[in-house]
Amino acid sequence: MFLLFPSLFLAIYSICSGVLPLKVSWLWKAVLSLIILAIALKYQAYSIGGGTFF
């Protein structure tokens, strides 16, 4: 779990600077934000799922 805070910081920065300024509907912004969160927190998901690799 030592990569949780850097991963969250990266995700929040990417969302605030890359997704929120887009001129698309809020639904697309939410979808893109969830995709970025899933990518940024994949290591934590792997760790919870039983290790660093599947």
PDB file of N, CA, C and O in Angstrom:
ATOM      1  N   MET A   1       0.816  -1.200   0.000  1.00  0.00           N
ATOM      2  CA  MET A   1       0.000   0.000   0.000  1.00  0.00           C
ATOM      3  C   MET A   1       0.858   1.261   0.000  1.00  0.00           C
ATOM      4  O   MET A   1       0.340   2.366   0.168  1.00  0.00           O
ATOM      5  N   PHE A   2       2.159   1.103  -0.187  1.00  0.00           N
ATOM      6  CA  PHE A   2       3.032   2.264  -0.163  1.00  0.00           C
ATOM      7  C   PHE A   2       2.884   3.135  -1.407  1.00  0.00           C
ATOM      8  O   PHE A   2       3.364   4.268  -1.412  1.00  0.00           O
ATOM      9  N   LEU A   3       2.250   2.653  -2.435  1.00  0.00           N
ATOM     10  CA  LEU A   3       2.046   3.448  -3.646  1.00  0.00           C
ATOM     11  C   LEU A   3       0.662   4.084  -3.718  1.00  0.00           C
ATOM     12  O   LEU A   3       0.288   4.632  -4.756  1.00  0.00           O
ATOM     13  N   LEU A   4      -0.099   4.020  -2.635  1.00  0.00           N
ATOM     14  CA  LEU A   4      -1.462   4.539  -2.664  1.00  0.00           C
ATOM     15  C   LEU A   4      -1.484   6.049  -2.843  1.00  0.00           C
ATOM     16  O   LEU A   4      -2.180   6.555  -3.723  1.00  0.00           O
ATOM     17  N   PHE A   5      -0.736   6.775  -2.022  1.00  0.00           N
ATOM     18  CA  PHE A   5      -0.791   8.241  -2.094  1.00  0.00           C
ATOM     19  C   PHE A   5      -0.187   8.807  -3.382  1.00  0.00           C
ATOM     20  O   PHE A   5      -0.767   9.730  -3.954  1.00  0.00           O
ATOM     21  N   PRO A   6       0.955   8.295  -3.865  1.00  0.00           N
ATOM     22  CA  PRO A   6       1.427   8.787  -5.165  1.00  0.00           C
ATOM     23  C   PRO A   6       0.461   8.479  -6.308  1.00  0.00           C
ATOM     24  O   PRO A   6       0.299   9.286  -7.223  1.00  0.00           O
ATOM     25  N   SER A   7      -0.176   7.319  -6.255  1.00  0.00           N
ATOM     26  CA  SER A   7      -1.133   6.956  -7.297  1.00  0.00           C
ATOM     27  C   SER A   7      -2.357   7.863  -7.256  1.00  0.00           C
ATOM     28  O   SER A   7      -2.844   8.304  -8.297  1.00  0.00           O
ATOM     29  N   LEU A   8      -2.849   8.139  -6.061  1.00  0.00           N
ATOM     30  CA  LEU A   8      -3.997   9.048  -5.936  1.00  0.00           C
ATOM     31  C   LEU A   8      -3.638  10.451  -6.387  1.00  0.00           C
ATOM     32  O   LEU A   8      -4.433  11.115  -7.053  1.00  0.00           O
ATOM     33  N   PHE A   9      -2.445  10.906  -6.030  1.00  0.00           N
ATOM     34  CA  PHE A   9      -2.009  12.235  -6.461  1.00  0.00           C
ATOM     35  C   PHE A   9      -1.938  12.317  -7.982  1.00  0.00           C
ATOM     36  O   PHE A   9      -2.388  13.298  -8.573  1.00  0.00           O
ATOM     37  N   LEU A  10      -1.375  11.295  -8.613  1.00  0.00           N
ATOM     38  CA  LEU A  10      -1.301  11.249 -10.072  1.00  0.00           C
ATOM     39  C   LEU A  10      -2.691  11.252 -10.698  1.00  0.00           C
ATOM     40  O   LEU A  10      -2.924  11.951 -11.683  1.00  0.00           O
ATOM     41  N   ALA A  11      -3.606  10.484 -10.140  1.00  0.00           N
ATOM     42  CA  ALA A  11      -4.959  10.410 -10.683  1.00  0.00           C
ATOM     43  C   ALA A  11      -5.687  11.739 -10.525  1.00  0.00           C
ATOM     44  O   ALA A  11      -6.331  12.209 -11.463  1.00  0.00           O
ATOM     45  N   ILE A  12      -5.591  12.344  -9.355  1.00  0.00           N
ATOM     46  CA  ILE A  12      -6.271  13.626  -9.123  1.00  0.00           C
ATOM     47  C   ILE A  12      -5.698  14.705 -10.023  1.00  0.00           C
ATOM     48  O   ILE A  12      -6.449  15.501 -10.584  1.00  0.00           O
ATOM     49  N   TYR A  13      -4.380  14.747 -10.170  1.00  0.00           N
ATOM     50  CA  TYR A  13      -3.752  15.736 -11.052  1.00  0.00           C
ATOM     51  C   TYR A  13      -4.179  15.519 -12.503  1.00  0.00           C
ATOM     52  O   TYR A  13      -4.484  16.478 -13.211  1.00  0.00           O
ATOM     53  N   SER A  14      -4.200  14.267 -12.944  1.00  0.00           N
ATOM     54  CA  SER A  14      -4.592  13.973 -14.325  1.00  0.00           C
ATOM     55  C   SER A  14      -6.045  14.346 -14.588  1.00  0.00           C
ATOM     56  O   SER A  14      -6.376  14.870 -15.652  1.00  0.00           O
ATOM     57  N   ILE A  15      -6.899  14.077 -13.627  1.00  0.00           N
ATOM     58  CA  ILE A  15      -8.317  14.391 -13.787  1.00  0.00           C
ATOM     59  C   ILE A  15      -8.529  15.905 -13.809  1.00  0.00           C
ATOM     60  O   ILE A  15      -9.249  16.425 -14.662  1.00  0.00           O
ATOM     61  N   CYS A  16      -7.896  16.607 -12.867  1.00  0.00           N
ATOM     62  CA  CYS A  16      -8.099  18.060 -12.781  1.00  0.00           C
ATOM     63  C   CYS A  16      -7.511  18.800 -13.980  1.00  0.00           C
ATOM     64  O   CYS A  16      -8.097  19.779 -14.442  1.00  0.00           O
ATOM     65  N   SER A  17      -6.375  18.355 -14.485  1.00  0.00           N
ATOM     66  CA  SER A  17      -5.747  19.078 -15.578  1.00  0.00           C
ATOM     67  C   SER A  17      -6.127  18.555 -16.956  1.00  0.00           C
ATOM     68  O   SER A  17      -6.035  19.289 -17.940  1.00  0.00           O
ATOM     69  N   GLY A  18      -6.551  17.305 -17.041  1.00  0.00           N
ATOM     70  CA  GLY A  18      -6.819  16.736 -18.354  1.00  0.00           C
ATOM     71  C   GLY A  18      -8.270  16.478 -18.681  1.00  0.00           C
ATOM     72  O   GLY A  18      -8.656  16.555 -19.847  1.00  0.00           O
ATOM     73  N   VAL A  19      -9.087  16.173 -17.687  1.00  0.00           N
ATOM     74  CA  VAL A  19     -10.468  15.785 -17.954  1.00  0.00           C
ATOM     75  C   VAL A  19     -11.437  16.936 -17.709  1.00  0.00           C
ATOM     76  O   VAL A  19     -12.302  17.209 -18.541  1.00  0.00           O
ATOM     77  N   LEU A  20     -11.297  17.601 -16.588  1.00  0.00           N
ATOM     78  CA  LEU A  20     -12.264  18.641 -16.232  1.00  0.00           C
ATOM     79  C   LEU A  20     -12.308  19.812 -17.216  1.00  0.00           C
ATOM     80  O   LEU A  20     -13.390  20.357 -17.433  1.00  0.00           O
ATOM     81  N   PRO A  21     -11.190  20.229 -17.825  1.00  0.00           N
ATOM     82  CA  PRO A  21     -11.285  21.330 -18.795  1.00  0.00           C
ATOM     83  C   PRO A  21     -11.939  20.963 -20.134  1.00  0.00           C
ATOM     84  O   PRO A  21     -12.235  21.857 -20.927  1.00  0.00           O
ATOM     85  N   LEU A  22     -12.168  19.693 -20.401  1.00  0.00           N
ATOM     86  CA  LEU A  22     -12.774  19.295 -21.670  1.00  0.00           C
ATOM     87  C   LEU A  22     -14.192  19.831 -21.797  1.00  0.00           C
ATOM     88  O   LEU A  22     -14.909  19.961 -20.805  1.00  0.00           O
ATOM     89  N   LYS A  23     -14.583  20.136 -23.011  1.00  0.00           N
ATOM     90  CA  LYS A  23     -15.925  20.640 -23.268  1.00  0.00           C
ATOM     91  C   LYS A  23     -16.824  19.498 -23.735  1.00  0.00           C
ATOM     92  O   LYS A  23     -17.306  19.484 -24.868  1.00  0.00           O
ATOM     93  N   VAL A  24     -17.031  18.555 -22.841  1.00  0.00           N
ATOM     94  CA  VAL A  24     -17.936  17.433 -23.078  1.00  0.00           C
ATOM     95  C   VAL A  24     -18.910  17.383 -21.914  1.00  0.00           C
ATOM     96  O   VAL A  24     -18.758  18.114 -20.936  1.00  0.00           O
ATOM     97  N   SER A  25     -19.906  16.524 -22.023  1.00  0.00           N
ATOM     98  CA  SER A  25     -20.906  16.440 -20.953  1.00  0.00           C
ATOM     99  C   SER A  25     -20.290  15.864 -19.680  1.00  0.00           C
ATOM    100  O   SER A  25     -19.224  15.250 -19.708  1.00  0.00           O
ATOM    101  N   TRP A  26     -20.979  16.073 -18.578  1.00  0.00           N
ATOM    102  CA  TRP A  26     -20.491  15.593 -17.282  1.00  0.00           C
ATOM    103  C   TRP A  26     -20.444  14.076 -17.226  1.00  0.00           C
ATOM    104  O   TRP A  26     -19.640  13.511 -16.486  1.00  0.00           O
ATOM    105  N   LEU A  27     -21.285  13.417 -17.989  1.00  0.00           N
ATOM    106  CA  LEU A  27     -21.261  11.955 -18.024  1.00  0.00           C
ATOM    107  C   LEU A  27     -19.934  11.453 -18.583  1.00  0.00           C
ATOM    108  O   LEU A  27     -19.332  10.537 -18.021  1.00  0.00           O
ATOM    109  N   TRP A  28     -19.471  12.046 -19.688  1.00  0.00           N
ATOM    110  CA  TRP A  28     -18.197  11.646 -20.276  1.00  0.00           C
ATOM    111  C   TRP A  28     -17.035  11.983 -19.361  1.00  0.00           C
ATOM    112  O   TRP A  28     -16.062  11.232 -19.289  1.00  0.00           O
ATOM    113  N   LYS A  29     -17.128  13.106 -18.660  1.00  0.00           N
ATOM    114  CA  LYS A  29     -16.085  13.463 -17.701  1.00  0.00           C
ATOM    115  C   LYS A  29     -16.024  12.437 -16.573  1.00  0.00           C
ATOM    116  O   LYS A  29     -14.938  12.064 -16.130  1.00  0.00           O
ATOM    117  N   ALA A  30     -17.174  11.986 -16.113  1.00  0.00           N
ATOM    118  CA  ALA A  30     -17.206  10.980 -15.054  1.00  0.00           C
ATOM    119  C   ALA A  30     -16.636   9.652 -15.551  1.00  0.00           C
ATOM    120  O   ALA A  30     -15.895   8.988 -14.827  1.00  0.00           O
ATOM    121  N   VAL A  31     -16.973   9.265 -16.771  1.00  0.00           N
ATOM    122  CA  VAL A  31     -16.460   8.008 -17.334  1.00  0.00           C
ATOM    123  C   VAL A  31     -14.945   8.076 -17.493  1.00  0.00           C
ATOM    124  O   VAL A  31     -14.237   7.137 -17.128  1.00  0.00           O
ATOM    125  N   LEU A  32     -14.451   9.176 -18.034  1.00  0.00           N
ATOM    126  CA  LEU A  32     -13.006   9.327 -18.209  1.00  0.00           C
ATOM    127  C   LEU A  32     -12.285   9.366 -16.868  1.00  0.00           C
ATOM    128  O   LEU A  32     -11.187   8.825 -16.737  1.00  0.00           O
ATOM    129  N   SER A  33     -12.891   9.997 -15.882  1.00  0.00           N
ATOM    130  CA  SER A  33     -12.291  10.048 -14.546  1.00  0.00           C
ATOM    131  C   SER A  33     -12.216   8.660 -13.922  1.00  0.00           C
ATOM    132  O   SER A  33     -11.213   8.321 -13.293  1.00  0.00           O
ATOM    133  N   LEU A  34     -13.250   7.863 -14.084  1.00  0.00           N
ATOM    134  CA  LEU A  34     -13.225   6.500 -13.554  1.00  0.00           C
ATOM    135  C   LEU A  34     -12.182   5.638 -14.251  1.00  0.00           C
ATOM    136  O   LEU A  34     -11.544   4.797 -13.617  1.00  0.00           O
ATOM    137  N   ILE A  35     -12.008   5.842 -15.542  1.00  0.00           N
ATOM    138  CA  ILE A  35     -10.986   5.095 -16.274  1.00  0.00           C
ATOM    139  C   ILE A  35      -9.596   5.464 -15.767  1.00  0.00           C
ATOM    140  O   ILE A  35      -8.752   4.592 -15.560  1.00  0.00           O
ATOM    141  N   ILE A  36      -9.361   6.761 -15.569  1.00  0.00           N
ATOM    142  CA  ILE A  36      -8.057   7.203 -15.055  1.00  0.00           C
ATOM    143  C   ILE A  36      -7.823   6.659 -13.653  1.00  0.00           C
ATOM    144  O   ILE A  36      -6.713   6.230 -13.338  1.00  0.00           O
ATOM    145  N   LEU A  37      -8.852   6.670 -12.802  1.00  0.00           N
ATOM    146  CA  LEU A  37      -8.704   6.111 -11.454  1.00  0.00           C
ATOM    147  C   LEU A  37      -8.392   4.618 -11.501  1.00  0.00           C
ATOM    148  O   LEU A  37      -7.559   4.136 -10.733  1.00  0.00           O
ATOM    149  N   ALA A  38      -9.046   3.894 -12.384  1.00  0.00           N
ATOM    150  CA  ALA A  38      -8.797   2.457 -12.495  1.00  0.00           C
ATOM    151  C   ALA A  38      -7.364   2.182 -12.945  1.00  0.00           C
ATOM    152  O   ALA A  38      -6.723   1.251 -12.457  1.00  0.00           O
ATOM    153  N   ILE A  39      -6.868   2.986 -13.867  1.00  0.00           N
ATOM    154  CA  ILE A  39      -5.500   2.802 -14.337  1.00  0.00           C
ATOM    155  C   ILE A  39      -4.504   3.174 -13.245  1.00  0.00           C
ATOM    156  O   ILE A  39      -3.516   2.469 -13.041  1.00  0.00           O
ATOM    157  N   ALA A  40      -4.754   4.268 -12.549  1.00  0.00           N
ATOM    158  CA  ALA A  40      -3.814   4.727 -11.537  1.00  0.00           C
ATOM    159  C   ALA A  40      -3.782   3.806 -10.319  1.00  0.00           C
ATOM    160  O   ALA A  40      -2.743   3.687  -9.670  1.00  0.00           O
ATOM    161  N   LEU A  41      -4.885   3.161 -10.000  1.00  0.00           N
ATOM    162  CA  LEU A  41      -4.948   2.330  -8.797  1.00  0.00           C
ATOM    163  C   LEU A  41      -4.884   0.834  -9.101  1.00  0.00           C
ATOM    164  O   LEU A  41      -5.317   0.020  -8.286  1.00  0.00           O
ATOM    165  N   LYS A  42      -4.351   0.465 -10.263  1.00  0.00           N
ATOM    166  CA  LYS A  42      -4.300  -0.944 -10.625  1.00  0.00           C
ATOM    167  C   LYS A  42      -3.345  -1.724  -9.730  1.00  0.00           C
ATOM    168  O   LYS A  42      -3.596  -2.896  -9.449  1.00  0.00           O
ATOM    169  N   TYR A  43      -2.266  -1.113  -9.277  1.00  0.00           N
ATOM    170  CA  TYR A  43      -1.339  -1.823  -8.400  1.00  0.00           C
ATOM    171  C   TYR A  43      -2.008  -2.183  -7.074  1.00  0.00           C
ATOM    172  O   TYR A  43      -1.791  -3.271  -6.541  1.00  0.00           O
ATOM    173  N   GLN A  44      -2.818  -1.274  -6.548  1.00  0.00           N
ATOM    174  CA  GLN A  44      -3.526  -1.570  -5.312  1.00  0.00           C
ATOM    175  C   GLN A  44      -4.538  -2.701  -5.521  1.00  0.00           C
ATOM    176  O   GLN A  44      -4.732  -3.538  -4.639  1.00  0.00           O
ATOM    177  N   ALA A  45      -5.171  -2.720  -6.674  1.00  0.00           N
ATOM    178  CA  ALA A  45      -6.103  -3.814  -6.975  1.00  0.00           C
ATOM    179  C   ALA A  45      -5.364  -5.143  -7.077  1.00  0.00           C
ATOM    180  O   ALA A  45      -5.862  -6.167  -6.609  1.00  0.00           O
ATOM    181  N   TYR A  46      -4.179  -5.135  -7.686  1.00  0.00           N
ATOM    182  CA  TYR A  46      -3.381  -6.352  -7.766  1.00  0.00           C
ATOM    183  C   TYR A  46      -2.957  -6.815  -6.371  1.00  0.00           C
ATOM    184  O   TYR A  46      -2.969  -8.012  -6.083  1.00  0.00           O
ATOM    185  N   SER A  47      -2.584  -5.873  -5.508  1.00  0.00           N
ATOM    186  CA  SER A  47      -2.145  -6.224  -4.155  1.00  0.00           C
ATOM    187  C   SER A  47      -3.293  -6.822  -3.347  1.00  0.00           C
ATOM    188  O   SER A  47      -3.092  -7.787  -2.610  1.00  0.00           O
ATOM    189  N   ILE A  48      -4.472  -6.270  -3.476  1.00  0.00           N
ATOM    190  CA  ILE A  48      -5.637  -6.790  -2.758  1.00  0.00           C
ATOM    191  C   ILE A  48      -6.019  -8.157  -3.323  1.00  0.00           C
ATOM    192  O   ILE A  48      -6.474  -9.034  -2.588  1.00  0.00           O
ATOM    193  N   GLY A  49      -5.834  -8.333  -4.626  1.00  0.00           N
ATOM    194  CA  GLY A  49      -6.216  -9.584  -5.267  1.00  0.00           C
ATOM    195  C   GLY A  49      -5.266 -10.738  -5.045  1.00  0.00           C
ATOM    196  O   GLY A  49      -5.527 -11.841  -5.525  1.00  0.00           O
ATOM    197  N   GLY A  50      -4.177 -10.524  -4.337  1.00  0.00           N
ATOM    198  CA  GLY A  50      -3.330 -11.664  -4.021  1.00  0.00           C
ATOM    199  C   GLY A  50      -1.875 -11.519  -4.384  1.00  0.00           C
ATOM    200  O   GLY A  50      -1.136 -12.498  -4.280  1.00  0.00           O
ATOM    201  N   GLY A  51      -1.428 -10.386  -4.795  1.00  0.00           N
ATOM    202  CA  GLY A  51      -0.018 -10.220  -5.112  1.00  0.00           C
ATOM    203  C   GLY A  51       0.181  -9.084  -6.081  1.00  0.00           C
ATOM    204  O   GLY A  51      -0.754  -8.349  -6.398  1.00  0.00           O
ATOM    205  N   THR A  52       1.407  -8.942  -6.553  1.00  0.00           N
ATOM    206  CA  THR A  52       1.698  -7.861  -7.485  1.00  0.00           C
ATOM    207  C   THR A  52       1.442  -8.262  -8.937  1.00  0.00           C
ATOM    208  O   THR A  52       1.351  -7.397  -9.808  1.00  0.00           O
ATOM    209  N   PHE A  53       1.327  -9.543  -9.202  1.00  0.00           N
ATOM    210  CA  PHE A  53       1.040 -10.007 -10.560  1.00  0.00           C
ATOM    211  C   PHE A  53      -0.075 -11.041 -10.514  1.00  0.00           C
ATOM    212  O   PHE A  53      -0.265 -11.716  -9.502  1.00  0.00           O
ATOM    213  N   PHE A  54      -0.808 -11.161 -11.609  1.00  0.00           N
ATOM    214  CA  PHE A  54      -1.798 -12.229 -11.731  1.00  0.00           C
ATOM    215  C   PHE A  54      -1.199 -13.400 -12.440  1.00  0.00           C
ATOM    216  O   PHE A  54      -1.873 -14.410 -12.644  1.00  0.00           O
TER     217      PHE A  54
END
